[in-house]
Amino acid sequence: MSLEKKAAKILKNSKFVVAFTGAGISTESGVPDFRGPGGIWEKYNPEMFTIQRLKSNPKEVWKKLLQIEEEFQKSEIEPNPGHLALAELEDMEILTGIITQNIDGLHQRAGNSPEKVIELHGNLRELECMNCGIHISRPVEIKEIPPTCTECGSIMKPATVLFGEKLPKSALMRAHSLAEKSDAFLVIGSSLRVQPAASFPAKASQTNADLIIVNKDSTPIDGKAEVVLKGLAGRILPEILKNIEH
């Protein structure tokens, strides 16, 4: 039995499947990587993007944030076959939820239900007031730098987690709950070398969930997985899906 068929059998026979996605699935769509070779943090100093720096020098930080945004807009970024396969798994009532480290919203654009996608690091679709906490849809063009809140007049930030900020408590609690309940846990495009990323598959494994890892490189928990598939999510996930359907 091929590894793709084995993964398909596990997913098909499971009742609570959770997917955990990292940068790897989105770089296949042309989304710039932050930490990898040639990534964003090789072009920009990460220390510029702390919450403390934004508070002390909002205009300077916002100018840099908009420069990074241009990196995302250089190419037409669309969901790839890996994203579409996850949306199909939800449609087939196999996939219960997605925990993602990504901020690009490609899972929702591919067709996954927004309420089933937990965005640990926030998203690029909204702005968040640093004072009253209100979220608004991000305008197509930000004309005022820094943008200010229409409710209280305070400075707004991207609705993403900046350095020095904690991950949203509600998102973390939901993610841990999904991991604990899962009987199959699918890791896609994550090295699992930073926390809290590594904690979710570890928690799933502790509750006897079957781990399936799809990644270009090895991860520290490959030895705990039932199936390890090395390669691109955009190639491997459609192959798994094909084996579920037949």
Secondary structure as the mmCIF struct_conf table of DSSP 4:
data_model
#
loop_
_struct_conf.conf_type_id
_struct_conf.id
_struct_conf.beg_label_comp_id
_struct_conf.beg_label_asym_id
_struct_conf.beg_label_seq_id
_struct_conf.end_label_comp_id
_struct_conf.end_label_asym_id
_struct_conf.end_label_seq_id
HELX_RH_AL_P HELX_RH_AL_P1 LEU A 3 ASN A 13
BEND BEND1 LYS A 15 PHE A 16
STRN STRN1 VAL A 17 THR A 21
HELX_RH_AL_P HELX_RH_AL_P2 ALA A 23 THR A 27
TURN_TY1_P TURN_TY1_P1 GLU A 28 GLY A 30
HELX_LH_PP_P HELX_LH_PP_P1 VAL A 31 ASP A 33
BEND BEND2 PHE A 34 GLY A 36
TURN_TY1_P TURN_TY1_P2 PRO A 37 GLY A 38
HELX_RH_AL_P HELX_RH_AL_P3 ILE A 40 LYS A 43
BEND BEND3 TYR A 44 TYR A 44
HELX_RH_3T_P HELX_RH_3T_P1 PRO A 46 PHE A 49
STRN STRN2 THR A 50 THR A 50
HELX_RH_AL_P HELX_RH_AL_P4 ILE A 51 SER A 56
HELX_RH_AL_P HELX_RH_AL_P5 PRO A 58 GLN A 73
BEND BEND4 LYS A 74 SER A 75
HELX_RH_AL_P HELX_RH_AL_P6 PRO A 81 ASP A 91
TURN_TY1_P TURN_TY1_P3 MET A 92 GLU A 93
STRN STRN3 LEU A 95 THR A 100
BEND BEND5 ASP A 104 ASP A 104
HELX_RH_AL_P HELX_RH_AL_P7 LEU A 106 ALA A 110
TURN_TY1_P TURN_TY1_P4 GLY A 111 GLY A 111
HELX_RH_3T_P HELX_RH_3T_P2 PRO A 114 LYS A 116
STRN STRN4 VAL A 117 GLU A 119
TURN_TY1_P TURN_TY1_P5 LEU A 120 HIS A 121
STRN STRN5 GLY A 122 CYS A 129
TURN_TY1_P TURN_TY1_P6 MET A 130 CYS A 132
STRN STRN6 HIS A 135 SER A 137
HELX_LH_PP_P HELX_LH_PP_P2 ARG A 138 PRO A 139
BEND BEND6 VAL A 140 GLU A 141
BEND BEND7 GLU A 144 PRO A 146
STRN STRN7 THR A 148 THR A 148
TURN_TY1_P TURN_TY1_P7 THR A 150 CYS A 152
STRN STRN8 ILE A 155 ILE A 155
STRN STRN9 MET A 156 THR A 160
HELX_LH_PP_P HELX_LH_PP_P3 VAL A 161 LEU A 162
STRN STRN10 PHE A 163 PHE A 163
TURN_TY1_P TURN_TY1_P8 GLY A 164 GLY A 164
HELX_LH_PP_P HELX_LH_PP_P4 GLU A 165 PRO A 168
HELX_RH_AL_P HELX_RH_AL_P8 LYS A 169 LYS A 181
BEND BEND8 ASP A 183 ASP A 183
STRN STRN11 ALA A 184 ILE A 188
BEND BEND9 GLY A 189 GLY A 189
BEND BEND10 VAL A 194 VAL A 194
TURN_TY1_P TURN_TY1_P9 GLN A 195 ALA A 198
HELX_RH_AL_P HELX_RH_AL_P9 SER A 199 GLN A 206
TURN_TY1_P TURN_TY1_P10 THR A 207 ASN A 208
HELX_LH_PP_P HELX_LH_PP_P5 ALA A 209 ALA A 209
STRN STRN12 ASP A 210 ASN A 215
BEND BEND11 LYS A 216 ASP A 217
TURN_TY1_P TURN_TY1_P11 PRO A 220 ILE A 221
HELX_RH_3T_P HELX_RH_3T_P3 ASP A 222 LYS A 224
BEND BEND12 GLU A 226 GLU A 226
STRN STRN13 VAL A 227 LYS A 230
BEND BEND13 GLY A 231 GLY A 231
HELX_RH_AL_P HELX_RH_AL_P10 ALA A 233 GLU A 245
#
